[in-house]
Amino acid sequence: MIEFRNASKSFDGRPVVEDLSLTIAAGTVGVLIGTSGAGKSTALRMVNRLVEPSAGEVRIGGVPVRAFRPEELRRRIGYVIQSVGLFPHWTVERNMATVPRLLGWPRRRIEARIDELLHLLRLDSGELRGRYPHQLSGGQQQRVGVARALAADPDLLLMDEPFGALDPITRAALQDELLRVHRATGKTILFVTHDIDEAIKLGQFVALLDRGRLVQAGPPRELLAAPANDFVRDFVGGEERGLKLLGTETAASRLRRGERVEGEPVPVSLSLNRALALMVVRGVDRLGVVGEEGAPLGALHLADLAHP
């Protein structure tokens, strides 16, 4: 669990984060979102003591982060940034082994952990272990960056706009990968972004900051359905909030079980906004829905997407 307790930070007398009180539950993907200069990256860096609060405190698992030496704390927390930060003259394998080596892990344990993470992040072990960062695509570099952050098996992963520089297709794929990794590991993740669609897709809990202050926090659906003020309403999409709300649910939530529909079916995990887009593209008012194993489950009707 991550707790901000009236945490504030000023630089040269200018407040960047003001009186932030916020709790991210253990095992949750929490997202800090806001415009440029909102203080979200500064708040994130308070967690691993790259930035020290001017007032208040940050706690991990109930323990103030100031109780840890900075270098000890950072070895216990995975950290991923937009520019990846891989060492250019080290191979993928050596980059991933950075923290385990600092912790004194034996060689065989390090090699086994690298194998495990390469598999988890869907990176070809035989092909990539000996490559250097410049020989990788942007998406591969980010995957290696995530793998390196997870190498020492930290309970907490901090991610500061890690996918912001990638093209939309690669970015969407890595978002899916992150969700899959989270399901597989149960790590607590604190993620910074300025993209509301990314926040809705990834976050179980979203905190919106404006000029250093917390404006509203809660599950994505709560911010979309009941924005606290005009700033929140505009930030989360204004009149398009309805479509984004559909993105917080899947076909499973509006399924008419047992009904059969002609045409190519969609998976039960498909988001409702994507289902609506498919209906428009196909010119139909219903879609067949199948389970994860491909067995027919029922149908999704256009009319059922219009009610809460």
C-alpha positions in Angstrom: 0.0 0.0 0.0 1.2 3.5 -0.8 0.0 6.4 1.3 0.6 10.1 0.7 -0.1 12.0 4.0 -0.5 15.7 3.4 2.6 15.5 1.2 3.8 18.8 -0.3 6.8 19.8 -2.5 8.1 23.2 -3.5 11.0 24.1 -5.7 12.5 27.6 -5.1 9.4 28.6 -3.1 7.0 27.5 -5.9 4.6 24.8 -4.8 4.5 21.8 -7.2 2.5 19.3 -5.0 0.3 20.7 -2.3 -1.2 18.8 0.7 -1.6 15.5 -1.2 -3.4 12.8 0.8 -4.0 9.6 -1.2 -4.0 5.8 -0.7 -3.2 3.2 -3.3 -4.2 -0.2 -2.1 -1.8 -3.1 -2.3 -2.1 -5.1 -5.5 -3.8 -2.2 -7.3 -2.9 -0.3 -10.5 -3.2 3.3 -9.4 -2.9 6.1 -11.9 -1.8 9.7 -11.3 -3.2 11.8 -14.2 -3.2 15.5 -15.0 -2.0 18.1 -17.4 1.7 19.1 -17.8 2.9 20.7 -14.6 0.1 19.1 -12.5 2.7 17.6 -10.1 2.1 13.9 -10.9 5.7 13.0 -11.7 6.9 14.8 -8.6 4.4 12.9 -6.5 5.6 9.6 -8.0 9.2 10.4 -7.3 8.5 11.1 -3.6 7.7 7.4 -3.3 11.3 6.3 -4.1 12.9 9.4 -2.6 14.1 10.8 -5.9 12.3 13.8 -4.5 11.9 14.5 -0.8 8.7 16.1 0.4 8.9 19.7 1.8 6.1 18.8 4.2 4.0 15.7 5.0 5.2 12.2 4.3 4.9 9.2 2.0 4.5 5.6 3.4 4.8 2.2 1.9 3.1 -0.6 3.8 2.6 1.7 6.7 6.3 2.6 7.0 7.5 6.1 6.2 9.9 6.1 3.2 12.2 8.3 5.2 12.9 5.3 7.4 14.8 3.7 4.5 18.1 4.7 3.1 17.4 6.0 -0.4 19.6 3.4 -2.2 18.0 0.6 -0.2 14.5 1.8 -1.0 15.2 2.2 -4.7 16.5 -1.4 -4.9 13.2 -2.5 -3.5 11.0 -0.5 -5.9 10.9 -1.1 -9.7 11.1 2.2 -11.7 10.3 2.6 -15.4 10.5 5.9 -17.3 9.6 7.1 -20.8 13.2 7.2 -22.0 13.7 3.6 -20.7 17.2 4.3 -19.3 18.9 1.1 -20.4 22.7 1.2 -20.2 23.7 1.4 -23.9 26.9 -0.6 -23.7 25.4 -3.4 -21.7 23.5 -6.4 -23.2 19.8 -7.0 -22.5 20.9 -9.7 -20.1 23.3 -7.5 -18.1 20.8 -4.6 -18.0 18.1 -6.9 -16.5 20.6 -8.2 -14.0 21.5 -4.8 -12.6 19.6 -4.8 -9.3 20.0 -8.6 -8.5 23.7 -8.2 -8.9 23.7 -5.2 -6.5 21.8 -7.3 -4.1 24.4 -10.1 -4.3 22.2 -12.8 -5.9 24.1 -15.9 -7.1 24.6 -16.2 -10.8 22.3 -19.2 -11.3 19.4 -17.4 -9.5 20.0 -14.3 -11.7 20.0 -16.4 -14.9 16.8 -18.2 -13.9 15.1 -14.9 -13.1 16.1 -13.4 -16.4 14.6 -16.5 -18.2 11.4 -16.1 -16.2 11.0 -12.4 -17.1 11.9 -12.8 -20.7 9.1 -15.4 -20.9 6.7 -13.2 -18.9 7.3 -10.2 -21.2 7.2 -12.3 -24.3 10.7 -11.6 -25.3 12.6 -14.3 -27.2 15.3 -15.4 -24.8 17.7 -16.9 -27.3 17.4 -14.0 -29.7 17.6 -11.0 -27.4 19.7 -11.9 -24.4 23.0 -10.8 -26.1 21.7 -7.8 -27.9 22.3 -4.2 -27.1 19.6 -1.5 -26.6 20.2 0.1 -30.0 19.5 -3.2 -31.7 16.0 -3.3 -30.2 12.8 -1.7 -31.3 11.1 0.9 -29.1 8.6 -1.6 -27.9 11.3 -4.2 -27.1 13.3 -1.6 -25.2 10.3 -0.8 -23.0 9.6 -4.4 -22.4 13.2 -4.9 -21.3 12.8 -1.8 -19.1 9.8 -3.3 -17.4 11.6 -6.6 -17.0 14.6 -4.9 -15.4 12.3 -3.1 -13.0 10.8 -6.4 -12.0 14.1 -8.3 -11.8 14.5 -8.2 -8.0 10.8 -9.1 -7.6 9.8 -5.8 -5.9 6.4 -5.4 -4.4 6.0 -2.0 -6.0 6.4 -0.8 -9.5 6.6 3.0 -10.4 6.0 3.9 -14.0 6.4 7.5 -15.3 4.7 7.9 -18.7 6.6 4.8 -19.9 4.7 4.4 -23.2 4.3 8.1 -24.1 7.0 8.1 -26.9 5.7 5.0 -28.7 3.4 4.8 -31.7 -0.3 4.0 -31.0 -0.2 0.4 -32.0 2.9 -0.4 -30.0 1.6 1.6 -27.1 -1.8 -0.3 -27.0 0.1 -3.6 -27.2 2.3 -2.7 -24.2 -0.7 -1.5 -22.2 -2.2 -5.0 -22.8 1.1 -6.6 -21.8 1.2 -4.5 -18.6 -2.3 -5.6 -17.6 -1.4 -9.2 -18.3 1.8 -8.9 -16.2 -0.2 -7.3 -13.4 -2.7 -10.2 -13.4 0.2 -12.7 -13.3 2.2 -11.0 -10.5 -0.3 -9.0 -8.4 2.2 -6.2 -8.0 1.2 -2.8 -6.8 1.7 -0.3 -9.7 1.7 3.4 -9.6 1.5 4.8 -13.1 1.7 8.4 -14.4 0.1 9.6 -17.6 -1.5 12.6 -19.1 -3.7 10.4 -21.3 -7.2 9.8 -20.0 -7.8 6.8 -22.3 -4.7 5.2 -21.0 -5.7 5.9 -17.4 -9.2 4.4 -17.9 -7.7 1.3 -19.6 -5.0 0.6 -17.0 -6.2 2.1 -13.7 -8.3 0.4 -11.1 -7.9 3.7 -9.1 -7.3 7.1 -10.8 -6.2 10.3 -9.1 -6.6 13.6 -11.1 -4.2 16.4 -10.1 -4.4 20.0 -11.1 -1.6 22.5 -10.3 -0.4 20.2 -7.6 -3.7 19.6 -5.9 -5.8 16.5 -5.9 -9.1 17.3 -7.6 -10.8 13.9 -7.5 -9.8 10.2 -7.0 -11.6 6.9 -7.3 -12.3 4.1 -9.8 -12.3 5.4 -13.5 -16.0 4.8 -13.8 -16.6 7.1 -10.8 -14.7 10.0 -12.4 -16.6 9.5 -15.7 -20.1 9.1 -14.2 -19.9 11.7 -11.4 -17.1 14.3 -12.1 -16.6 16.5 -9.1 -16.5 19.8 -11.1 -16.2 21.2 -14.6 -12.4 20.7 -14.7 -12.9 17.0 -14.1 -15.8 16.8 -16.6 -13.8 18.4 -19.3 -10.6 16.5 -18.6 -12.3 13.1 -18.8 -13.9 13.8 -22.1 -16.8 16.2 -21.7 -19.6 15.1 -23.9 -17.7 12.0 -24.9 -17.8 10.7 -21.3 -20.6 8.3 -22.3 -18.4 6.5 -24.8 -15.5 6.3 -22.3 -17.9 4.9 -19.7 -18.7 2.1 -22.1 -14.9 1.4 -22.1 -15.0 0.5 -18.4 -17.3 -2.4 -19.0 -17.1 -5.6 -21.1 -19.6 -7.6 -23.1 -20.1 -9.8 -20.1 -22.0 -7.0 -18.3 -24.7 -6.6 -21.0 -24.8 -10.2 -22.3 -28.2 -11.8 -23.3 -27.3 -15.4 -22.5 -28.3 -18.2 -24.8 -29.2 -16.1 -27.8 -27.5 -16.9 -31.1 -26.4 -14.3 -33.7 -25.1 -14.9 -37.2 -21.6 -13.5 -38.1 -18.2 -13.4 -36.5 -18.6 -13.4 -32.7 -16.6 -11.2 -30.2 -15.0 -12.3 -27.0 -16.8 -11.8 -23.7 -13.9 -9.7 -22.5 -14.3 -7.1 -25.3 -15.0 -3.6 -24.0 -18.4 -2.1 -24.8 -17.1 0.9 -26.6 -15.2 -1.4 -29.0 -18.3 -3.6 -29.4 -20.2 -0.4 -30.3 -17.6 0.5 -32.9 -17.8 -3.0 -34.4 -21.6 -2.7 -34.7 -21.2 0.6 -36.6 -18.5 -0.8 -38.9 -20.5 -4.0 -39.6 -23.8 -2.2 -39.9 -25.5 -4.5 -37.3 -27.4 -4.0 -34.1 -26.2 -7.1 -32.3 -23.1 -9.3 -31.9 -22.6 -12.9 -31.0 -20.5 -13.3 -27.9 -18.2 -16.3 -27.1 -16.2 -17.3 -24.0 -12.5 -17.4 -23.6 -12.5 -20.9 -25.0 -14.6 -20.0 -28.0 -17.9 -21.5 -26.8 -21.1 -19.4 -27.7 -22.5 -17.5 -24.7 -25.1 -15.2 -26.1 -25.6 -11.9 -27.8 -24.9 -8.2 -27.2 -27.6 -5.8 -28.4 -27.1 -2.2 -29.5 -30.2 -1.2 -27.4 -28.6 -2.5 -24.3 -25.6 -0.2 -24.6 -27.7 2.9 -24.1 -28.7 2.4 -20.5 -26.3 2.6 -17.4 
